[in-house]
Amino acid sequence: MANATSGMAVNDECKLKFLELKAKRTYRFIVFKIEEKQKQVVVEKVGEPTQSYEDFTASLPADECRYAVYDFDFVTAENCQKSRIFFIAWSPDTSRVRSKMIYASSKDRFKRELDGIQVELQATDPTEMGLDVIRSRAS
């Protein structure tokens, strides 16, 4: 079903992979890409559970928009092991204006398809989604 505002459908694989990340912790992260020709959001890359946050940020293109989901593990002040699922809207300043507009107008609908997101971040450069930012938003 295409989104009325942006015309972007969500590929079933997106929901499937997200459920695997959420329920089975099969992946550390998922990077999603909008295929303009197919008018849909697709899975571009998945990260193994052993991959680091640096591996995740390195998988985002420097000058193109993406959506991403990251499963962040952390230990609270009370020494409890926790995890938060982050939704990151990556929209670098250097990406095309058209691309930024498409990603911005499709974001809310896409996010609704992924049930279980706990924290949302908007980032236009790597410092806005540094590990320190993730840590502060997780707790």
DRENDREN-175581 format. One line per field, with one value per residue (C-alpha): residue in three letters; x, y, z; residue number from 1. Coordinates in steps of 0.001 Angstrom, whole numbers, always signed. Last residue first. Example, Ala and Ser with C-alpha at 12.3 -4.5 7.8 and 13.67 -1.06 7.14 Angstrom:
# residues 2
r SER  ALA;
xx +13670  +12300;
yy -1060  -4500;
zz +7140  +7800;
k 2  1;
//
This chain:
# residues 139
r SER  ALA  ARG  SER  ARG  ILE  VAL  ASP  LEU  GLY  MET  GLU  THR  PRO  ASP  THR  ALA  GLN  LEU  GLU  VAL  GLN  ILE  GLY  ASP  LEU  GLU  ARG  LYS  PHE  ARG  ASP  LYS  SER  SER  ALA  TYR  ILE  MET  LYS  SER  ARG  VAL  ARG  SER  THR  ASP  PRO  SER  TRP  ALA  ILE  PHE  PHE  ILE  ARG  SER  LYS  GLN  CYS  ASN  GLU  ALA  THR  VAL  PHE  ASP  PHE  ASP  TYR  VAL  ALA  TYR  ARG  CYS  GLU  ASP  ALA  PRO  LEU  SER  ALA  THR  PHE  ASP  GLU  TYR  SER  GLN  THR  PRO  GLU  GLY  VAL  LYS  GLU  VAL  VAL  VAL  GLN  LYS  GLN  LYS  GLU  GLU  ILE  LYS  PHE  VAL  ILE  PHE  ARG  TYR  THR  ARG  LYS  ALA  LYS  LEU  GLU  LEU  PHE  LYS  LEU  LYS  CYS  GLU  ASP  ASN  VAL  ALA  MET  GLY  SER  THR  ALA  ASN  ALA  MET;
xx +18656  +18902  +19038  +22271  +23942  +22897  +24215  +27532  +27734  +27534  +24248  +24315  +28111  +27743  +25937  +22311  +20837  +17260  +16913  +13964  +13871  +11743  +10849  +8640  +6299  +8052  +5258  +4613  +8203  +7565  +4488  +6344  +9400  +7864  +7691  +11176  +12762  +11206  +12157  +15750  +16068  +14747  +17219  +20125  +22445  +25265  +23414  +23180  +19718  +19911  +16587  +17586  +15164  +16686  +15760  +16790  +18504  +19079  +21514  +20953  +23877  +21728  +23349  +22040  +24063  +23718  +22719  +21655  +19632  +19954  +17321  +18204  +16556  +18763  +19676  +22732  +25989  +28140  +26528  +25582  +27507  +30298  +27753  +26853  +30411  +31220  +28260  +29881  +29124  +28693  +24907  +25498  +24528  +21878  +22084  +19895  +16454  +13801  +11467  +9283  +8580  +10210  +12094  +12685  +14172  +14134  +16891  +16829  +19828  +19322  +21259  +22547  +20814  +19288  +18064  +15256  +12260  +13332  +15954  +13840  +10785  +12807  +13942  +10326  +9035  +11655  +11276  +7638  +8699  +7187  +5385  +6371  +3889  +5051  +1847  -545  +1725  +1619  +0;
yy +6272  +5722  +9405  +10067  +6917  +7620  +11187  +9950  +7312  +10040  +10631  +14399  +14299  +12218  +14989  +15683  +13453  +13030  +10612  +8545  +6418  +3403  +1772  -1234  -1382  -705  +159  +3397  +4454  +4140  +6342  +8959  +8977  +9240  +13051  +13555  +10864  +12286  +15867  +14951  +13064  +16038  +18320  +16074  +14986  +17208  +18307  +14670  +13208  +10136  +9439  +7173  +4847  +3580  +328  +432  -2307  -2840  -4602  -3344  -1901  +589  +3379  +1551  -782  -437  -2294  -300  -2010  +338  +1070  +3084  +5357  +6699  +9951  +10194  +12143  +10286  +6888  +5045  +1773  +3528  +4555  +901  -405  +2348  +1204  -2213  -5472  -8682  -8809  -8825  -5700  -5583  -3617  -2013  -3130  -1559  +1456  +1714  +3769  +1204  +3956  +5951  +3020  +4425  +2893  +1131  +324  -2371  -2729  -5197  -8134  -11461  -9932  -12520  -10321  -6815  -7590  -10379  -8120  -5417  -7926  -8916  -5354  -4239  -7484  -6592  -3630  -367  +1647  +5195  +7492  +10470  +11904  +9068  +6308  +3259  +0;
zz +29522  +25787  +24755  +26667  +25344  +21732  +21966  +23400  +20648  +18033  +16239  +15838  +15438  +12246  +10305  +9417  +12109  +13316  +16214  +17399  +20539  +21446  +18139  +18774  +15796  +12527  +10105  +12000  +11255  +7527  +7791  +9778  +7512  +4047  +3818  +5264  +3091  -78  +837  +1673  -1642  -3598  -1825  -2782  +42  +1337  +4482  +5538  +6155  +8379  +10080  +12946  +14687  +17915  +19639  +23268  +25275  +28941  +31275  +34806  +36785  +38738  +36702  +33631  +31415  +27649  +24520  +21454  +18727  +15752  +13107  +10049  +7539  +4785  +3035  +780  +1086  +3621  +3032  +6243  +6711  +8635  +11290  +11866  +11936  +14467  +16590  +16697  +14885  +16901  +16371  +12588  +10675  +7971  +4737  +2090  +3224  +980  +1091  -1983  -5087  -7400  -9255  -6065  -4132  -607  +1503  +4854  +7062  +9673  +12917  +15508  +13834  +14914  +18173  +18152  +18871  +17864  +15219  +13726  +13761  +11967  +9347  +8636  +8566  +6050  +4055  +3476  +1296  +2468  -178  -1019  -2769  -723  +696  -155  +1124  -1079  +0;
k 139  138  137  136  135  134  133  132  131  130  129  128  127  126  125  124  123  122  121  120  119  118  117  116  115  114  113  112  111  110  109  108  107  106  105  104  103  102  101  100  99  98  97  96  95  94  93  92  91  90  89  88  87  86  85  84  83  82  81  80  79  78  77  76  75  74  73  72  71  70  69  68  67  66  65  64  63  62  61  60  59  58  57  56  55  54  53  52  51  50  49  48  47  46  45  44  43  42  41  40  39  38  37  36  35  34  33  32  31  30  29  28  27  26  25  24  23  22  21  20  19  18  17  16  15  14  13  12  11  10  9  8  7  6  5  4  3  2  1;
//
